[in-house]
Amino acid sequence: MRASAQHNKLRVLLIDGRQLSWVNEIRYLCIVIVRSVKFKCSVDQVQRSFYRAANSIFAEVGRLALGEVVVELL
């Protein structure tokens, strides 16, 4: 991982004779770090998993549960 003002300069990096691929984002300890001049993280995957869990709760309880119960479940 390289974080600097010269982040966009391409250099070839070899390990055991194999070239490493350059990517725009990496995942480290459940955090997605995005390529940028300044430190930047992406929360898209976390947000998607939250909405997936919330929708599954809403699908099960539907309109039967009180609002307070749904908030506690979330």
C-alpha positions as CSV (number, residue, x, y, z in Angstrom):
1,M,0.0,0.0,0.0
2,R,1.3,3.4,-0.9
3,A,-0.1,6.7,0.5
4,S,1.6,9.9,-0.7
5,A,1.1,12.9,-2.8
6,Q,2.7,11.0,-5.7
7,H,0.2,8.1,-5.5
8,N,-0.6,8.3,-9.2
9,K,3.0,7.6,-10.4
10,L,3.2,4.1,-11.7
11,R,6.1,1.9,-10.6
12,V,6.5,-1.7,-11.2
13,L,6.9,-3.7,-8.0
14,L,8.0,-7.3,-8.2
15,I,7.9,-10.0,-5.5
16,D,9.4,-13.4,-6.3
17,G,9.6,-12.3,-9.9
18,R,5.9,-11.7,-10.2
19,Q,4.4,-8.2,-10.8
20,L,1.9,-6.9,-8.3
21,S,-1.3,-5.6,-9.6
22,W,-2.3,-2.0,-8.9
23,V,-5.8,-1.5,-7.5
24,N,-8.0,1.5,-6.7
25,E,-9.1,0.1,-3.3
26,I,-8.0,-2.4,-0.7
27,R,-9.7,-4.0,2.2
28,Y,-7.9,-4.1,5.6
29,L,-9.5,-5.1,8.8
30,C,-13.0,-4.7,7.4
31,I,-12.3,-1.2,6.2
32,V,-12.1,-0.4,2.5
33,I,-9.4,2.2,1.8
34,V,-9.8,4.0,-1.5
35,R,-7.0,5.4,-3.7
36,S,-6.9,9.2,-3.2
37,V,-4.6,12.1,-2.5
38,K,-5.9,12.3,1.1
39,F,-6.9,9.4,3.3
40,K,-10.4,8.1,2.2
41,C,-12.5,5.2,3.2
42,S,-15.5,3.7,1.5
43,V,-18.6,2.7,3.5
44,D,-20.6,1.3,0.6
45,Q,-20.2,-2.3,1.6
46,V,-21.0,-1.6,5.2
47,Q,-24.1,0.4,4.2
48,R,-25.3,-2.4,1.9
49,S,-25.0,-5.1,4.6
50,F,-26.9,-2.8,7.1
51,Y,-29.7,-2.3,4.6
52,R,-29.8,-6.0,3.8
53,A,-30.1,-6.9,7.5
54,A,-32.7,-4.2,8.1
55,N,-34.8,-5.4,5.2
56,S,-34.7,-8.9,6.4
57,I,-36.0,-7.8,9.8
58,F,-38.8,-5.7,8.2
59,A,-39.7,-8.7,6.0
60,E,-40.2,-10.9,9.1
61,V,-42.0,-8.6,11.5
62,G,-43.9,-6.6,8.8
63,R,-46.5,-4.2,10.2
64,L,-47.2,-6.3,13.2
65,A,-44.5,-5.0,15.5
66,L,-44.4,-1.6,17.1
67,G,-41.9,1.0,16.0
68,E,-39.9,0.7,19.2
69,V,-39.5,-3.0,18.8
70,V,-38.2,-2.6,15.2
71,V,-35.7,0.1,16.4
72,E,-34.5,-2.3,19.2
73,L,-34.1,-5.1,16.7
74,L,-32.0,-2.9,14.4
